[in-house]
Each structure stands twice: as C-alpha cells, then as structure tokens.
C-alpha cells in the first residue's frame, strides 16, 4: 500500500512541477520596441525569442524567466536603418553582441499583474531591470504580456544626447503552452 501511495505522490508532484513549465510559441511571440527619433517615434521588433519560463501564480518564489532574442533580427522596416543598427558599434553591433537577454532573480505580485526583477544584458552590459507583466490562461495555454523601459545610454546604445530619445520602450507578447 505504501508503494502505491509513494507512486501516486510522485506522479502528483511531477504533474504540479510540469504544470508551471511553459513552452514558448516563438513563432508567434512579439518583441516590439519604440524610441523617439528625429522625425517622430521609431518602431521596430526582434524575433528569435528563446525562453525558459517557470511560472505559477501560487508559487512566485519558485517562478523564473530566462529569455533572449537574436539581436540580428532587429527590424524597423527601413533597410538602411536596420543595417546600421546591426553593423555599427555605436548601435547594436550584432556580430560582437549577438543576443539580448534577461534573467529573473525573483517574480513579485503587483496590483495589476506581476513584476520580474532581474538582470538585462544588452551590448555586453548587464544591469538590473524590471519587466511588468500580466498572464492570462486559456485552455492549456496562456499569454504573457509585458513591458519595460531601457535607458539606451546605460547600455552604450547610440551616442550621448542627439536626436534619438534616451529611453527605449519594449512591449512583449509571449504565447505559451503547457
């Protein structure tokens, strides 16, 4: 009888652990950004999201996010701008710095959702960052929606001052399945 109880308890523990591991639908994930430019806001995106998400609303202490995007996928809809963003040291220099990544240290509940507190690495510089997000479940899947702001000069992106705004706003939509 004890063996049967042990097997049942092990199976239940495995199901509970797996239930909070989410598989990212990278093909449909959206990583968009905007920044003030000389002629209005510049909008763009990244693709190639890779993420390991452990998230359980009832176990935030056991929740975590590790995510990165392929910096070479930066796209603003203007070929020459994309080329400059990818190739120039002043901007992203994606040959030298191929990935932009975030590693959470903790996840906290907020009034309107959650906050992932961690470290963002961009262009070889790692600094504290907070991603505010919501999570909505639907069937055996869900959708994480988040946003955060990066001060570009802190990450050596662009020149000091100039016509490009100092803050880059990032918006995330990450569909997931169990």
C-alpha positions in Angstrom: 0.0 0.0 0.0 2.8 2.4 0.9 4.4 1.8 -2.6 1.2 2.8 -4.3 0.9 6.0 -2.2 4.5 6.8 -2.9 4.0 6.4 -6.7 0.8 8.5 -6.6 2.5 11.2 -4.6 5.5 11.2 -7.0 3.2 11.4 -10.0 1.2 14.3 -8.4 4.5 16.2 -7.6 5.6 15.7 -11.2 2.3 17.0 -12.6 2.5 20.0 -10.3 6.1 20.8 -11.3 5.4 20.4 -15.0 2.2 22.4 -14.8 4.2 25.6 -14.2 6.7 25.0 -17.0 5.6 26.9 -20.1 6.7 26.2 -23.7 7.0 29.4 -25.6 5.4 29.7 -29.1 8.5 31.6 -30.5 7.0 31.9 -34.0 4.1 34.0 -32.6 5.9 35.9 -29.9 6.2 39.6 -30.3 9.1 41.7 -29.0 8.4 45.2 -30.1 10.2 48.5 -29.3 9.8 52.2 -29.8 12.1 55.2 -29.3 11.8 58.9 -30.1 13.6 59.6 -33.3 14.4 62.8 -35.2 11.2 62.7 -37.2 8.8 61.1 -34.7 8.7 57.7 -32.9 10.7 54.8 -34.5 9.0 51.4 -34.1 10.7 48.1 -34.5 10.8 44.5 -33.5 13.0 41.5 -32.7 12.4 37.8 -33.5 14.1 34.6 -32.4 12.8 34.7 -28.9 14.2 31.8 -26.8 12.8 31.5 -23.3 12.5 29.1 -20.3 9.5 30.1 -18.3 8.6 28.6 -14.9 5.6 30.4 -13.7 2.9 29.6 -11.2 0.7 32.3 -9.7 0.5 30.3 -6.5 4.3 29.8 -6.2 6.0 33.0 -7.2 9.1 32.1 -5.2 9.5 29.0 -7.5 8.9 31.0 -10.6 11.5 32.3 -13.0 12.2 33.6 -16.5 15.3 33.3 -18.7 14.8 34.8 -22.1 16.8 36.1 -25.0 16.3 37.4 -28.6 18.6 37.3 -31.6 19.9 40.9 -31.9 20.5 40.4 -35.7 16.7 40.2 -36.2 16.2 43.8 -35.3 13.8 45.3 -37.9 12.4 48.8 -38.2 11.0 48.5 -41.7 13.9 50.5 -43.2 16.7 48.5 -44.7 19.5 51.1 -44.2 18.5 51.8 -40.6 18.4 48.0 -39.9 21.9 47.7 -41.5 23.3 50.5 -39.3 21.6 49.1 -36.1 23.1 45.6 -36.8 26.6 46.6 -38.0 27.7 49.8 -36.3 29.5 49.7 -32.9 27.5 52.8 -32.0 24.3 50.9 -32.1 23.9 47.1 -31.6 27.0 45.6 -33.4 25.2 42.3 -33.6 28.3 40.4 -34.8 30.0 41.2 -31.5 26.8 41.1 -29.3 24.5 38.5 -30.9 21.9 38.2 -28.1 20.0 40.4 -25.8 19.0 38.5 -22.7 17.1 38.8 -19.4 17.5 36.5 -16.3 15.0 37.0 -13.5 16.1 36.9 -9.9 12.5 37.0 -8.5 8.9 37.5 -9.5 6.6 39.5 -7.4 2.8 40.2 -7.4 1.7 43.8 -8.3 -1.7 45.5 -8.2 -2.2 44.9 -11.9 -0.2 41.8 -12.5 3.4 40.8 -11.8 7.0 42.1 -11.9 10.0 40.1 -13.0 13.1 41.6 -11.3 16.4 40.6 -12.8 19.3 41.4 -15.0 19.2 42.6 -18.6 22.2 42.1 -20.8 22.4 44.3 -23.9 25.5 45.0 -25.9 27.7 43.4 -23.3 26.4 45.5 -20.4 24.4 43.8 -17.6 22.2 45.9 -15.4 19.2 45.5 -13.2 15.8 45.6 -15.0 12.1 45.1 -14.1 9.6 43.7 -16.5 6.0 44.4 -15.6 3.6 41.7 -17.0 0.3 40.1 -16.9 -0.6 36.4 -17.5 -3.8 35.2 -18.9 -4.6 31.5 -19.2 -6.7 30.0 -22.0 -7.2 26.2 -22.1 -3.8 24.5 -21.8 -2.0 27.7 -22.8 -1.7 31.3 -21.9 -0.3 34.7 -22.9 2.3 36.8 -21.1 2.1 40.5 -21.9 4.8 42.8 -20.5 6.6 46.0 -20.9 9.7 47.8 -19.7 12.0 50.7 -20.5 15.7 50.8 -21.1 17.9 53.9 -20.9 19.9 53.3 -24.0 23.0 55.3 -22.9 23.4 53.0 -19.9 23.9 50.1 -22.4 26.2 52.2 -24.8 23.5 52.2 -27.5 23.8 55.3 -29.6 25.7 58.5 -28.9 25.1 60.7 -25.9 22.3 63.2 -26.5 21.5 63.8 -30.1 18.1 63.4 -31.8 17.4 59.8 -30.6 15.4 59.6 -27.4 17.1 58.4 -24.2 14.5 55.7 -23.4 13.6 52.6 -25.4 10.2 51.1 -24.6 9.8 47.4 -25.1 6.4 45.6 -25.3 6.2 41.8 -25.1 3.5 39.3 -26.1 4.6 35.8 -25.4 2.1 33.0 -26.1 2.8 29.7 -24.2 1.5 26.2 -23.9 2.0 23.6 -21.2 
